[in-house]
């Protein structure tokens, strides 16, 4: 089996520990990339600075750095000074950290703008990202004004800036109604910039909205009903290589000490990638291709993790880690 570069998305390694400690946990778990949220970027800028963070990333073996997502990057009456500050810190961090990519979300507001009205702003942002050496990715969401991967790809293609591409998030793509066939037909190699793997049930769980599912029911790759090995093969055919993003958001994942949660996510993702690699190959005994466990089921968490949730000094119980996007308890 092949070795693969994995990228931990911001939700997968969110927590209350300092950013530097969490970065080290990401590297120790075998990831070679990570995505930094805007909350983390603002914290780093106000404290240790980006140069110090770059040194931490280097020591942890992190070579793929993705930033964002940025919201309200288009002209709108709702665009605020906070939105401008987010844009500024994102581009500053991209330059200082040597970021590979920056991510921008589609409009998911109550009165979402027409995608046509966003084209010029997209081109401007793509040019700004290019100046600091980062590719701009569009993240479509099923409740946004670009609710399917196919429509997001058409938007990026029509905008025409060579530094723009789409982020294929397994959850948003499949919940948006895309199939492996429609993905293969709609995307050209140049328009696919990154892939994020998670797993889920055949249908959104009863009682949850799509947004709630995205925040709390993105399961370990291989632990759900989606054909992730098939998705991996399709995206490879479209030219995607490395790294493979990992997006896990469940109560069980967040309750685990961070080091254990990351090792489990990495092992589960490698098992999916191994399954994709094995198609068309002679049968072989089931053996791990890396020192990491071959599946989450095989993994026994340590009793004293180096990095994990905070401890309630009154009860002695672990406190839950916090969500990267909102700062709210996960």
C-alpha positions in Angstrom: 0.0 0.0 0.0 1.0 3.6 -0.6 1.9 6.1 2.1 -0.4 9.2 2.1 -0.2 12.8 3.4 -3.1 13.6 5.7 -4.4 17.1 6.6 -6.4 17.6 9.8 -9.1 20.2 9.3 -9.6 22.8 12.0 -12.7 21.0 13.5 -10.7 17.7 13.7 -8.0 19.2 16.0 -10.1 21.9 17.8 -9.5 22.3 21.5 -8.8 24.6 24.5 -5.1 23.9 24.6 -2.8 26.5 23.1 -2.4 26.4 19.4 1.3 25.3 19.6 0.4 22.3 21.8 -2.4 21.2 19.4 -0.1 21.6 16.4 2.4 19.3 18.0 -0.4 16.7 18.7 -1.4 16.9 15.0 2.2 16.1 13.9 2.6 13.4 16.5 -0.5 11.7 15.2 1.1 11.4 11.7 -0.6 14.3 9.9 1.6 16.3 7.5 -0.9 19.1 7.0 -3.5 21.1 8.9 -6.1 23.8 8.5 -6.0 26.8 10.8 -9.3 28.5 11.6 -9.7 32.3 11.7 -10.1 32.1 15.5 -6.7 30.4 15.8 -5.1 32.9 13.4 -6.4 35.9 15.4 -5.1 34.3 18.6 -1.7 33.7 17.2 -1.4 37.2 15.7 -2.3 38.7 19.1 0.1 36.5 21.1 3.1 34.6 19.8 3.1 35.8 16.2 3.1 34.0 12.9 6.9 33.6 12.7 6.9 31.6 15.9 4.0 29.5 14.7 5.9 28.7 11.4 8.7 27.3 13.6 6.3 25.2 15.5 4.8 23.9 12.3 8.3 23.0 11.0 9.2 21.1 14.1 5.9 19.2 14.0 6.6 18.2 10.3 3.6 20.2 9.0 4.2 21.0 5.3 0.6 21.6 4.1 -1.0 24.7 5.6 -4.6 25.6 4.8 -6.3 28.7 6.2 -9.9 29.8 6.7 -12.7 29.6 5.9 -13.4 33.3 5.1 -17.0 34.5 5.0 -18.6 37.6 3.6 -15.8 38.3 1.1 -18.2 39.7 -1.4 -19.7 43.2 -1.6 -22.7 43.4 0.7 -24.4 45.8 3.1 -23.8 43.2 5.8 -20.0 43.2 5.3 -18.5 44.6 8.5 -15.2 45.8 9.8 -14.8 42.4 11.4 -15.1 40.8 8.0 -12.3 43.1 6.7 -10.2 42.2 9.7 -10.6 38.5 8.9 -9.6 39.0 5.4 -6.5 41.0 6.4 -5.3 38.4 9.0 -6.0 35.6 6.6 -3.8 37.1 3.9 -1.1 38.2 6.3 -1.0 34.7 7.8 -0.9 33.1 4.4 2.2 35.1 3.5 4.0 34.6 6.8 3.2 30.9 7.1 3.8 30.0 3.4 0.2 28.7 3.2 -0.7 26.3 0.5 -4.4 27.3 0.3 -6.9 29.7 1.7 -10.6 28.8 1.8 -13.7 31.0 1.2 -17.3 30.0 1.8 -20.3 30.6 -0.4 -23.0 32.9 0.9 -25.3 31.1 3.4 -27.1 34.2 4.7 -30.9 34.5 4.9 -30.9 36.8 1.9 -28.1 35.3 0.0 -26.8 37.2 -3.0 -26.8 35.9 -6.5 -23.6 34.1 -7.4 -23.3 36.3 -10.5 -22.9 39.3 -8.1 -19.9 37.6 -6.4 -17.8 36.9 -9.5 -15.7 40.2 -9.5 -15.1 39.9 -5.7 -14.0 36.2 -6.2 -11.5 37.3 -8.9 -10.1 40.0 -6.7 -9.7 37.6 -3.8 -8.1 35.0 -6.0 -5.6 37.6 -7.2 -4.8 38.7 -3.6 -4.3 35.1 -2.6 -2.0 34.5 -5.5 0.2 37.5 -4.5 0.9 35.8 -1.1 1.5 32.4 -2.8 -1.7 30.6 -1.8 -4.4 29.0 -3.9 -8.0 30.2 -3.3 -10.6 27.5 -2.7 -14.4 27.8 -2.8 -16.2 25.7 -0.1 -19.8 25.1 -1.2 -22.3 24.2 1.5 -25.7 22.6 0.9 -27.6 25.5 2.5 -25.7 28.2 0.6 -26.3 30.0 -2.7 -24.0 27.4 -4.3 -25.5 24.3 -2.8 -24.0 21.7 -5.0 -20.4 20.9 -6.0 -21.4 21.1 -9.7 -22.7 24.6 -9.3 -19.6 25.7 -7.4 -17.4 24.3 -10.1 -19.4 26.2 -12.8 -19.0 29.4 -10.7 -15.2 29.0 -10.4 -14.9 28.0 -14.1 -17.0 31.0 -15.2 -15.0 33.4 -13.0 -12.0 32.3 -14.9 -9.2 33.2 -12.5 -6.5 30.5 -12.7 -5.8 30.7 -9.0 -9.3 29.6 -8.0 -10.6 26.1 -7.4 -13.2 24.2 -5.5 -12.9 22.2 -2.2 -14.7 18.9 -2.4 -16.1 18.2 1.1 -17.5 14.7 1.2 -20.4 15.6 3.5 -21.5 18.8 1.5 -21.0 17.1 -1.8 -23.0 14.0 -1.1 -25.7 15.7 0.9 -26.0 18.1 -2.0 -27.1 15.2 -4.2 -23.9 14.6 -6.1 -23.0 11.1 -7.2 -19.6 9.7 -8.2 -20.7 9.9 -11.8 -21.9 13.6 -11.6 -18.6 14.6 -9.9 -16.6 13.0 -12.7 -18.7 14.7 -15.3 -18.8 18.2 -13.7 -15.2 18.7 -12.6 -12.2 19.2 -14.7 -8.7 18.5 -13.3 -7.9 22.1 -12.9 -11.0 23.1 -10.9 -10.5 20.5 -8.1 -8.2 21.9 -5.5 -8.7 19.8 -2.3 -10.6 16.9 -0.9 -12.0 16.5 2.7 -13.1 13.0 3.8 -15.7 12.2 6.4 -18.4 9.6 6.6 -22.1 9.6 7.3 -25.4 7.8 7.3 -27.4 7.2 4.2 -29.7 10.1 5.2 -29.5 13.0 7.6 -30.3 11.7 11.1 -33.9 12.4 12.2 -34.2 15.6 14.1 -31.1 17.2 12.7 -30.9 19.9 10.1 -28.1 19.7 7.5 -26.2 22.4 9.3 -26.5 20.4 12.6 -25.4 17.3 10.9 -22.3 19.1 9.5 -21.4 20.2 13.0 -22.0 17.0 14.9 -22.4 14.0 12.7 -19.3 13.9 10.4 -18.1 10.4 11.3 -14.7 8.8 11.0 -13.9 7.8 7.4 -15.0 4.2 6.9 -17.5 4.3 9.8 -20.5 5.2 7.8 -22.4 4.4 4.6 -20.6 6.4 2.0 -18.4 5.0 -0.8 -15.3 6.8 0.2 -12.9 4.5 -1.6 -14.9 5.2 -4.7 -14.8 8.9 -4.1 -11.0 8.8 -3.6 -10.6 7.0 -6.9 -12.8 9.5 -8.8 -10.9 12.5 -7.4 -7.6 10.8 -8.3 -8.8 10.5 -11.9 -9.6 14.2 -11.8 -5.9 14.9 -10.9 -6.1 15.2 -7.1 -3.0 13.7 -5.4 -2.0 14.7 -1.9 -2.9 15.6 0.9 -6.2 14.1 1.9 -8.2 16.3 4.3 -9.8 14.6 7.3 -13.0 16.2 8.8 -14.4 14.4 11.9 -17.1 16.1 14.1 -18.9 13.9 16.5 -19.6 14.0 20.2 -17.5 10.9 20.7 -14.5 12.4 18.8 -14.7 15.6 20.8 -14.9 13.8 24.1 -11.7 12.0 23.5 -8.3 13.4 24.5 -7.0 15.3 21.5 -4.0 13.0 20.9 -6.2 9.9 20.9 -8.8 11.5 18.7 -6.2 12.5 16.1 -4.5 9.1 16.0 -7.9 7.4 15.6 -8.9 9.8 12.8 -5.6 9.2 11.0 -5.8 5.5 11.3 -9.4 5.3 10.0 -8.6 7.6 7.0 -5.5 5.5 6.1 -7.7 2.4 6.1 -10.0 4.0 3.6 -7.1 5.1 1.4 -5.7 1.6 1.6 -9.0 0.2 0.4 -8.9 2.6 -2.5 -5.3 1.6 -3.3 -6.2 -2.1 -3.2 -8.7 -2.0 -6.1 -7.4 -4.1 -8.9 -4.5 -5.3 -6.9 -3.9 -9.0 -5.8 -5.4 -9.9 -2.5 -3.0 -9.5 0.4 -3.2 -10.2 4.1 -4.8 -7.4 6.2 -1.8 -5.8 7.7 -1.1 -2.1 8.7 0.9 -0.1 6.2 2.0 2.4 8.8 2.8 2.2 12.6 -0.7 3.7 13.2 -3.6 1.3 14.0 -5.4 -0.1 11.0 -8.8 1.0 12.3 -10.5 2.9 15.1 -11.8 -0.4 16.4 -8.2 -1.7 17.0 -7.1 1.5 18.8 -6.7 1.6 22.6 -6.5 5.1 23.9 -3.8 5.9 26.4 -4.8 6.6 29.9 -2.6 9.7 30.3 -2.5 11.7 27.0 0.0 14.5 26.6 -2.6 16.8 25.0 -6.3 16.6 25.8 -9.3 18.3 27.2 -9.0 20.5 30.2 -9.7 19.0 33.7 -12.5 20.2 35.9 -10.7 20.7 39.2 -13.9 20.1 41.2 -15.0 16.8 39.7 -11.7 15.6 38.2 -13.6 15.0 34.9 -12.4 15.9 31.4 -14.1 19.0 30.0 -15.2 18.7 26.4 -13.1 20.3 23.7 -14.5 23.4 22.0 -15.6 23.8 18.4 -13.2 25.5 16.1 -15.8 27.5 14.2 -17.8 29.0 17.1 -15.9 28.7 20.3 -19.0 27.0 21.7 -18.8 23.8 23.6 -18.8 21.0 21.1 
